[in-house]
Amino acid sequence: MKILGIETATGTTSVALQEEEKTLGQITTNTAIVHSKTLMPMVISLLNFTKTDINSIDVFAVSSGPGSFTGLRIGLAVAKGFAVAGHKPVAVVPTLEALAYNICFNAYFNRLICAVLDARCSNVYAGLFEYDETGKLLRKWQDRTVNINVLKEDLKKLSNELNKSVVLVGSAANLICSDDCTFILKEDLVLPSAVSVCRLAFNARYWHTAGETMPEYLKPPQIDIPKKTK
């Protein structure tokens, strides 16, 4: 089975191609160029580099949020377009879960993994996970929008109760991290990865028809109402 993964939930654009346990290729950029200009050329390049026919893709996987409102819509639109044209399913993978999946099971077993993205106004999108003894990533909290200071206290409290340290990943990880040994910042795993989206997408519980797929925003968009001019 081949899965094409798309990650556009943040400023990072990432595409990957996975065949069973083997990653055939990945292209990732972290620039100010908008996803609408980078995503399709990256998909085409990846398919060309790996000599893959788009018709051989079995599932189109996409990071579903939370994250950038525009980025999520662009990624989902491309995945749905491919899926409709090829009569294939779309795997809708939660963004924070894919971020947490960047963490290696062997190195961080028996620790909590908190994936965080900036939600602005002193808030973050946060999801909490941990690995079980078999290497399966388990969800401890539902994804939420939460104040930074509230999240810090919640994590410290849970860490003390369970006697487990917290590994932070994601673009807002540095907003949570402090000198407190409760938190371990993994700066090398800050960027989202389409490879993680692909690997999680092998679980059929994420699969939907294109018409069923929707982004997960977690909060309404922040819109500035223009001031009236005299």
Order of alpha helices (4+ residues) and beta strands (2+ residues): beta-beta-beta-alpha-beta-alpha-beta-alpha-alpha-beta-beta-beta-beta-alpha-beta-alpha-beta-alpha-beta
